Amino acid sequence: MNNLKNINKTVLSHDWAKLERIDYDYQFRNGAWKRLSRECYNRGNGAAILLYNVKKQTVILTKQFRMPAYDNVKSEGMSIEVCAGAIDNNDQPLETIIRETEEEVGYKIHEAKQVLTAYTSPGALTEKMFLFVAEYSEEMKVNCGGGLEAEDEDIEILELSFSTVLEMIKNEEIIDAKSIMLLQYAQIHKLLRVL
């Protein structure tokens, strides 16, 4: 990008993730240069998956407490979402989502199809989400899920009809962006029927 120069980063916090202030010179379309400053939160990339069962017309979702959502709106602290997790080390998105599926919801999958890639808040977060879909069956259930105690996870597993979850989006019971994208992907591509 020829309209960007003199980038300086200052680490503001580096606890669970890294928060930086980035100062830079940016040239606007009218030719003027201006010094700008933005905060950027870097927690790495993530992967998420919509597990669906064609025979039962159901999906597997999770329900867990999310402090930032609670801090914003108290009644929205318990978030209903697709299974997801951070991509650790040098893992690939697919291996991450296979591992997270077993840890969070107790299903052992061997493959998944990546259908979307998205930034959910590119003005503040570096996180890119790799979004997958995969079919599940009862034979794939290997444990009760619920997340890892070592990661302080306390995840409730929900198996819901596809029609129900679409209503939950409409009623704003599901307000997580990655989940809405994957559920709407399933609807658009007719992975499941709306009864």
C-alpha positions as CSV (number, residue, x, y, z in Angstrom):
1,M,0.0,0.0,0.0
2,N,1.6,3.2,-1.2
3,N,-0.7,5.4,1.0
4,L,0.6,4.0,4.3
5,K,4.0,4.8,6.0
6,N,5.8,5.4,9.3
7,I,4.1,2.6,11.2
8,N,5.0,2.6,14.9
9,K,3.6,0.1,17.4
10,T,3.3,0.5,21.2
11,V,2.3,-2.5,23.3
12,L,-0.4,-1.4,25.8
13,S,-1.1,-4.8,27.3
14,H,0.1,-8.4,26.7
15,D,-1.8,-10.6,29.1
16,W,-4.2,-13.1,27.4
17,A,-3.6,-11.4,24.1
18,K,-1.8,-8.3,22.8
19,L,-3.3,-4.9,22.7
20,E,-1.2,-2.4,20.7
21,R,-1.6,1.3,19.8
22,I,-0.5,1.6,16.1
23,D,0.4,5.1,14.9
24,Y,0.8,5.6,11.2
25,D,0.7,8.1,8.4
26,Y,-2.2,7.6,6.0
27,Q,-2.8,9.3,2.6
28,F,-6.4,10.0,1.9
29,R,-8.0,9.9,-1.5
30,N,-7.7,13.7,-1.8
31,G,-3.9,13.3,-1.5
32,A,-3.6,14.7,2.0
33,W,-1.5,12.8,4.6
34,K,-2.5,12.6,8.2
35,R,-1.0,10.9,11.3
36,L,-3.6,8.5,12.7
37,S,-3.7,6.2,15.8
38,R,-5.7,3.1,16.3
39,E,-5.8,0.4,19.0
40,C,-5.5,-3.1,17.7
41,Y,-6.3,-6.3,19.7
42,N,-4.3,-9.4,18.6
43,R,-5.5,-12.7,20.0
44,G,-4.6,-14.8,17.0
45,N,-6.9,-16.4,14.5
46,G,-9.8,-18.8,15.2
47,A,-11.9,-21.6,13.7
48,A,-15.5,-22.4,14.1
49,I,-17.8,-25.1,12.9
50,L,-21.5,-25.8,12.4
51,L,-22.2,-29.5,13.1
52,Y,-25.4,-30.6,11.4
53,N,-27.4,-33.8,11.2
54,V,-29.4,-34.2,8.0
55,K,-31.5,-37.2,9.3
56,K,-32.6,-35.5,12.5
57,Q,-32.6,-31.9,11.0
58,T,-30.6,-30.7,14.0
59,V,-27.4,-28.7,14.8
60,I,-25.1,-28.7,17.7
61,L,-24.5,-25.4,19.4
62,T,-22.8,-24.3,22.6
63,K,-23.9,-22.0,25.5
64,Q,-21.3,-20.4,27.6
65,F,-20.6,-17.2,29.6
66,R,-18.9,-14.4,27.8
67,M,-17.7,-11.5,30.0
68,P,-17.4,-8.9,27.2
69,A,-21.0,-9.5,26.1
70,Y,-22.1,-9.4,29.8
71,D,-20.2,-6.2,30.3
72,N,-22.0,-4.6,27.4
73,V,-25.5,-6.0,28.1
74,K,-25.9,-8.0,31.3
75,S,-28.7,-10.2,29.9
76,E,-26.5,-11.2,26.9
77,G,-23.7,-12.8,29.0
78,M,-24.7,-16.4,28.2
79,S,-23.9,-16.7,24.5
80,I,-25.3,-19.4,22.2
81,E,-22.7,-20.1,19.5
82,V,-21.3,-22.7,17.2
83,C,-18.3,-24.7,18.5
84,A,-15.1,-22.6,18.1
85,G,-11.6,-22.0,19.3
86,A,-8.4,-20.2,18.9
87,I,-5.8,-21.5,16.5
88,D,-2.8,-22.4,18.7
89,N,0.9,-22.5,17.8
90,N,1.3,-23.4,14.2
91,D,-1.8,-25.5,13.9
92,Q,-3.9,-25.4,10.7
93,P,-7.5,-24.3,11.0
94,L,-8.8,-27.8,10.2
95,E,-6.8,-29.5,12.9
96,T,-7.9,-26.8,15.3
97,I,-11.6,-27.3,14.7
98,I,-11.3,-31.1,14.8
99,R,-9.7,-30.8,18.3
100,E,-12.1,-28.2,19.5
101,T,-15.1,-30.2,18.4
102,E,-14.1,-33.1,20.6
103,E,-13.1,-30.9,23.5
104,E,-16.2,-28.7,23.5
105,V,-19.0,-30.9,22.3
106,G,-17.7,-34.4,22.5
107,Y,-17.9,-35.4,18.9
108,K,-15.0,-37.0,17.0
109,I,-15.0,-35.7,13.4
110,H,-12.3,-36.6,10.9
111,E,-13.1,-34.0,8.2
112,A,-14.9,-30.7,7.8
113,K,-15.5,-28.4,4.9
114,Q,-14.2,-24.8,5.1
115,V,-16.9,-22.6,3.7
116,L,-16.1,-19.0,4.7
117,T,-13.3,-16.9,6.1
118,A,-14.2,-13.6,7.8
119,Y,-13.0,-10.8,10.1
120,T,-15.7,-10.2,12.6
121,S,-14.5,-6.7,13.7
122,P,-11.6,-5.6,11.4
123,G,-11.6,-2.1,12.9
124,A,-10.3,-3.4,16.2
125,L,-9.4,-7.1,16.1
126,T,-6.7,-8.9,14.0
127,E,-8.6,-12.2,14.4
128,K,-9.6,-14.0,11.2
129,M,-12.2,-16.7,11.6
130,F,-12.0,-19.9,9.4
131,L,-15.6,-21.2,9.3
132,F,-16.4,-24.9,8.7
133,V,-19.4,-27.2,8.4
134,A,-19.5,-31.0,9.0
135,E,-22.2,-33.6,9.4
136,Y,-22.4,-35.4,12.7
137,S,-24.1,-38.6,13.9
138,E,-24.6,-40.2,17.3
139,E,-21.9,-42.8,16.5
140,M,-19.4,-39.9,16.5
141,K,-20.1,-39.0,20.1
142,V,-17.0,-40.0,22.1
143,N,-17.4,-38.0,25.4
144,C,-19.7,-35.5,27.1
145,G,-17.8,-32.4,25.9
146,G,-18.1,-29.3,28.0
147,G,-14.6,-27.9,27.3
148,L,-11.4,-28.2,29.1
149,E,-11.1,-27.6,32.9
150,A,-7.5,-26.5,32.3
151,E,-8.9,-23.7,30.1
152,D,-11.6,-22.8,32.6
153,E,-14.3,-23.7,30.1
154,D,-17.9,-24.5,31.2
155,I,-19.8,-25.2,28.0
156,E,-23.3,-26.4,27.8
157,I,-24.0,-28.5,24.6
158,L,-27.3,-27.8,22.8
159,E,-28.8,-30.0,20.1
160,L,-31.5,-28.0,18.5
161,S,-33.7,-28.3,15.4
162,F,-32.6,-26.1,12.4
163,S,-36.0,-24.4,12.4
164,T,-35.6,-23.5,16.1
165,V,-32.1,-21.9,15.6
166,L,-33.3,-19.8,12.7
167,E,-36.1,-18.5,15.0
168,M,-33.5,-17.9,17.7
169,I,-31.6,-15.6,15.3
170,K,-34.8,-13.8,14.4
171,N,-35.6,-13.4,18.1
172,E,-32.1,-12.3,18.9
173,E,-31.3,-15.2,21.2
174,I,-28.4,-16.0,18.9
175,I,-26.4,-12.8,18.3
176,D,-22.9,-14.2,17.7
177,A,-21.7,-13.2,14.3
178,K,-19.8,-16.4,13.3
179,S,-22.8,-18.5,14.4
180,I,-25.2,-16.4,12.3
181,M,-22.9,-16.6,9.3
182,L,-22.7,-20.4,9.5
183,L,-26.4,-20.9,10.2
184,Q,-27.3,-18.6,7.2
185,Y,-24.8,-20.5,5.1
186,A,-26.6,-23.7,5.9
187,Q,-29.9,-22.1,5.1
188,I,-28.7,-20.6,1.8
189,H,-27.0,-23.8,0.7
190,K,-29.9,-26.0,1.9
191,L,-27.8,-28.2,4.1
192,L,-30.9,-28.7,6.2
193,R,-34.7,-28.1,5.7
194,V,-36.7,-25.4,7.4
195,L,-39.8,-27.2,8.6
